[in-house]
Amino acid sequence: MKSFLKSLGLAALLITPLWCESPDLHRDLTIPNMYMVKESMRSYHKSGQYTREIDTIAGQAKSYLEKNLARCQDKKPAMVLDIDETVLSNYPHINEFDFGYIPKEWSAWILRGEAPAFNGPRELFRYARQNGVTVFFITGRAEKEREATLKNLAREGFEGWQELIMKPNDDHNPTGQFKTEQRRRLTESGYTILVNMGDQNSDLEGGYAEAVFKLPNPMYYVP
């Protein structure tokens, strides 16, 4: 009898739910579920919302140039652009590696020079060049990636810019500090930076630009 009751109790335990689902079970907690976050980013991209937002902000930067160029024609008007997730998209690589960062694989991707351009920022670039605005690229990419970056920019139609400013290979200082210093250098050499556009706060903080335009990037963070 005791053996029978033990068996019956075990069977009851096996078929009885261990917990009941709360109505707010799937509500975000302090740290959201990583899989769901990644899927939301894929949906954000696949829906076209990501590129629409980028194009909208690039259009706002273009409108700023249109309204302010006339007063700056004799002040060497300039525009500063970041590269990654600003004019070129690394999403094909980022999605392939499930939003993870593997330095060796990232470097191999950059060296292939195959990143596609964002249409809105490319149109902004073309408008700037057609209207006498000097364009500088300031990127956190390292000097060893210069040849591949030049190839990629040319492949995507970015021609006629003034300077591609890249971090020295052995520079491990914060990228934001490097970019601020480069904008200061350009300003002190006589340029008026009307527009500074990038996808990271570190692209834009530190001053030396009349207007800053922040593009969305939910995929990674650069201090």
C-alpha positions as CSV (number, residue, x, y, z in Angstrom):
1,M,0.0,0.0,0.0
2,K,2.7,2.4,0.9
3,S,4.5,1.7,-2.4
4,F,1.2,2.3,-4.2
5,L,0.6,5.7,-2.5
6,K,4.2,6.8,-3.2
7,S,3.6,5.9,-6.9
8,L,0.3,7.8,-6.9
9,G,2.0,10.8,-5.3
10,L,4.7,10.8,-7.9
11,A,2.2,10.6,-10.7
12,A,0.3,13.5,-9.3
13,L,3.5,15.5,-9.1
14,L,4.3,14.8,-12.7
15,I,1.0,15.8,-14.1
16,T,0.4,18.9,-11.8
17,P,1.6,22.2,-13.2
18,L,4.5,23.5,-11.3
19,W,3.4,27.2,-11.8
20,C,0.7,29.3,-13.3
21,E,1.5,32.0,-15.9
22,S,1.0,35.5,-14.7
23,P,-0.8,37.9,-17.0
24,D,2.3,40.2,-16.9
25,L,4.8,37.3,-17.3
26,H,6.2,38.7,-20.5
27,R,6.5,42.3,-19.3
28,D,10.1,43.6,-19.6
29,L,12.1,43.1,-16.5
30,T,15.2,44.9,-15.5
31,I,17.1,43.1,-18.2
32,P,14.8,42.1,-21.2
33,N,15.1,38.7,-22.8
34,M,18.0,38.9,-25.3
35,Y,16.4,36.7,-27.9
36,M,13.3,39.0,-28.0
37,V,15.4,42.1,-28.2
38,K,17.3,40.7,-31.2
39,E,14.1,39.8,-32.9
40,S,12.7,43.2,-32.3
41,M,15.8,44.7,-34.0
42,R,15.4,42.4,-36.9
43,S,11.8,43.5,-37.3
44,Y,12.7,47.1,-37.0
45,H,15.1,46.7,-39.9
46,K,13.0,44.4,-42.0
47,S,9.9,46.7,-41.7
48,G,11.9,49.6,-43.3
49,Q,11.4,51.7,-40.2
50,Y,15.1,51.9,-39.5
51,T,16.0,53.3,-42.9
52,R,13.0,55.6,-42.9
53,E,14.1,57.2,-39.6
54,I,17.6,57.6,-41.0
55,D,16.4,59.2,-44.2
56,T,14.1,61.5,-42.2
57,I,17.0,62.8,-40.0
58,A,19.3,63.1,-43.1
59,G,16.5,65.2,-44.6
60,Q,16.5,67.4,-41.6
61,A,20.2,67.9,-41.9
62,K,19.7,68.8,-45.6
63,S,17.1,71.4,-44.6
64,Y,19.5,72.9,-42.1
65,L,22.1,73.3,-44.8
66,E,19.5,74.9,-47.2
67,K,18.6,77.5,-44.6
68,N,22.0,78.4,-43.4
69,L,24.4,78.1,-46.4
70,A,23.9,81.7,-47.6
71,R,25.2,83.3,-44.5
72,C,28.3,81.1,-44.4
73,Q,29.5,81.2,-48.0
74,D,32.5,83.2,-47.0
75,K,33.2,81.1,-43.9
76,K,34.3,77.8,-45.5
77,P,31.1,75.9,-44.8
78,A,31.7,72.3,-43.9
79,M,30.0,69.1,-42.9
80,V,31.3,66.2,-40.8
81,L,30.0,62.7,-41.2
82,D,30.7,59.5,-39.4
83,I,30.9,56.3,-41.5
84,D,29.6,53.2,-39.8
85,E,25.8,53.2,-39.4
86,T,25.8,56.8,-40.7
87,V,26.7,56.6,-44.4
88,L,27.5,52.9,-44.6
89,S,25.4,50.0,-43.1
90,N,27.1,47.1,-41.5
91,Y,23.7,45.4,-40.8
92,P,24.4,42.4,-43.2
93,H,27.4,41.5,-41.1
94,I,25.8,42.3,-37.7
95,N,22.8,40.2,-38.5
96,E,24.9,37.3,-39.8
97,F,26.7,37.1,-36.4
98,D,23.5,37.5,-34.4
99,F,24.4,41.0,-33.1
100,G,27.6,39.7,-31.6
101,Y,31.0,41.5,-32.0
102,I,33.9,39.2,-33.0
103,P,36.9,41.5,-33.7
104,K,38.5,39.2,-36.3
105,E,35.3,38.8,-38.2
106,W,34.4,42.5,-38.0
107,S,37.8,43.4,-39.4
108,A,37.4,40.9,-42.2
109,W,34.1,42.4,-43.1
110,I,35.5,46.0,-43.1
111,L,38.4,44.9,-45.3
112,R,36.0,43.5,-47.9
113,G,34.6,47.0,-48.5
114,E,31.1,45.8,-49.2
115,A,29.0,47.8,-46.8
116,P,25.9,49.3,-48.6
117,A,25.1,53.0,-48.3
118,F,22.1,54.5,-46.7
119,N,20.2,56.5,-49.3
120,G,19.2,59.5,-47.2
121,P,22.8,60.3,-46.0
122,R,24.1,59.7,-49.5
123,E,21.7,62.3,-50.8
124,L,22.7,64.7,-48.1
125,F,26.3,64.2,-49.0
126,R,25.6,64.9,-52.7
127,Y,23.6,68.0,-51.9
128,A,26.4,69.3,-49.8
129,R,29.0,68.8,-52.5
130,Q,26.8,70.3,-55.2
131,N,26.4,73.4,-53.0
132,G,30.0,74.1,-52.1
133,V,30.0,72.4,-48.7
134,T,33.4,70.8,-47.8
135,V,32.8,67.3,-46.4
136,F,35.0,65.5,-43.9
137,F,34.6,61.9,-42.7
138,I,35.7,61.4,-39.1
139,T,35.6,57.7,-38.2
140,G,36.6,55.4,-35.4
141,R,38.0,53.0,-38.0
142,A,41.8,52.5,-37.8
143,E,44.3,53.7,-40.3
144,K,45.0,50.0,-41.3
145,E,41.5,50.0,-42.8
146,R,42.0,53.1,-45.0
147,E,42.3,51.4,-48.3
148,A,39.2,49.2,-47.8
149,T,37.3,52.3,-46.6
150,L,38.3,54.3,-49.6
151,K,37.2,51.4,-51.8
152,N,33.8,51.1,-50.1
153,L,33.1,54.9,-50.2
154,A,33.9,55.0,-53.9
155,R,31.8,51.9,-54.6
156,E,28.8,53.6,-53.0
157,G,29.1,56.9,-54.8
158,F,30.8,59.1,-52.2
159,E,33.1,61.2,-54.3
160,G,34.6,64.7,-53.9
161,W,35.0,64.8,-50.1
162,Q,37.9,66.7,-48.6
163,E,39.5,64.3,-46.0
164,L,39.0,60.9,-44.4
165,I,40.2,61.2,-40.8
166,M,40.9,57.8,-39.1
167,K,42.2,56.8,-35.7
168,P,45.9,55.8,-35.6
169,N,46.3,52.1,-35.3
170,D,47.7,52.3,-31.8
171,D,45.2,54.9,-30.5
172,H,43.2,53.3,-27.7
173,N,41.6,56.5,-26.4
174,P,37.8,57.0,-26.4
175,T,36.5,57.6,-29.9
176,G,34.5,60.6,-28.8
177,Q,37.7,62.3,-27.5
178,F,39.4,61.7,-30.9
179,K,36.5,63.1,-32.9
180,T,36.1,66.2,-30.7
181,E,39.8,66.9,-31.2
182,Q,39.6,66.5,-35.0
183,R,36.6,68.9,-35.2
184,R,38.5,71.4,-33.1
185,R,41.4,71.1,-35.5
186,L,39.1,71.7,-38.5
187,T,37.4,74.7,-36.8
188,E,40.8,76.3,-35.9
189,S,41.9,75.9,-39.5
190,G,39.0,78.1,-40.6
191,Y,36.1,75.8,-41.4
192,T,32.6,76.4,-40.1
193,I,31.1,73.0,-39.4
194,L,27.4,73.6,-40.1
195,V,26.3,69.9,-39.7
196,N,27.8,67.0,-37.7
197,M,25.9,63.7,-38.2
198,G,26.5,60.3,-36.6
199,D,24.8,57.4,-35.0
200,Q,26.6,57.6,-31.6
201,N,26.5,60.3,-28.9
202,S,30.3,60.1,-29.0
203,D,30.1,61.3,-32.7
204,L,28.4,64.4,-31.7
205,E,29.4,65.5,-28.2
206,G,32.2,67.9,-27.5
207,G,31.1,70.9,-29.6
208,Y,32.7,72.4,-32.7
209,A,29.6,72.2,-34.9
210,E,26.6,74.4,-35.3
211,A,24.0,71.6,-35.5
212,V,24.2,67.9,-34.7
213,F,22.0,65.2,-36.1
214,K,21.7,61.8,-34.2
215,L,20.8,58.7,-36.3
216,P,19.3,55.7,-34.6
217,N,21.5,52.7,-33.8
218,P,20.0,50.1,-31.4
219,M,22.7,47.5,-32.3
220,Y,25.9,48.7,-30.5
221,Y,27.4,51.5,-28.4
222,V,30.7,53.4,-28.8
223,P,31.9,55.6,-26.0
